[in-house]
């Protein structure tokens, strides 16, 4: 279901707070893009949410410590924003890994 609400791209969506926010946004009527390393858990979450809501849910397996995967997610976020002129990006991916990646790039 395509809604008038912003599409929400959630990183770290396969478990924990990312999965909780995915559930909350889907129940409020937002379409979702779920991003995480664990594709199996993410797909299980997507199936459960699609059964309980009418949200359109896209799944993207990506390890954000990889520059190539980070670029894919950035392109997807940019595309979502340009298509709808509104999008949200809650980031719940492993903060320690992101910090290590940031330091390695210096």
N, C-alpha and C positions, 0 to 999 in steps of 0.2 A: 504494500500500500504506500503510495507516495503521498506525503502529507505536506501541509503548509508550514509545519514546524521545521526548525533547522535539522539537517542531517547531523548525526553525532558520530565522530570517529573516535573510538576508545582504544587506547593502547593498554597492554597488560590486561586484556579482557577475559582471559581464560579462567581466572580464579580471583579470589579475594575481593578487594574493593572494586577492581575493574569489572568483575562479573556482577557485583551488586549494582553498580551504576548502570551497566548495560540493562539489567532488569528494570531499574527505575525509569530510565529514559524510554525504553520500549513500552512500558505500561502507560507512560504519558503520551504516547503516540508518535514518538520520533522514529525515523528510519535510522538504522545503525550500520556502521562499518566497524567490525571487531578485528583488532590486530593483536596477535600474541605469537609466542613461539610454539605453544602446545596446540596444534591444530585439532587434535582429537577432542580435547576438552572444550575448545572453542566451538567446534561444530555441534557438540552435545548441547551446549548453552544456546546456540542459535536455534536448534530444533525445538528446545523447550520454550524459548521466547516466542518463536513463530506460532507454536500451538496455543499459547496464552494471550497473544496480542495480534494485531494486524500489521505490525512493523515489517518493513522490508529490511532484511539483514544480509549484509555482505561479509564474508570471512576472508581475512588475508593473513596467511602465516608469514611472520617476519620477525627476525631477531634484530632489534634496533641497535645492537652493538656493531652490526655490519653496515658499512657505509652504503653498499648497494641496496640493502633492504631499507635503510633509512631514506634513501632517495626515492624508492618506490612509494613509501608511505607519504613522504612529502608531496610527491606528484599527485597521489590520490586525494590528499587533503586539499591541495590547490584546485584540482578538478572539481571536487565537491563544492568548494566555495564559489568558484566561477560559474558553475551550473545553477546554483541556487542563490548566490549572493549572500548566503548565510550558512554557517556551519559552526559546530562546536568541536573542540578537541581536548577532552579530558585525558591526561597522560598518567597512567598508573603502571607503566612499565618499570622494571627494576631501576630505581633511582641510583643505586650504587654502580650498576653496569653503565648507566649513562654518564655518570661522573668519571668512571675509568676511561670511557671512550673520549670524553671531552678532554681529559688530561693527556691522552695519547696523541691527540690531534695538535697539541701545542708544540 
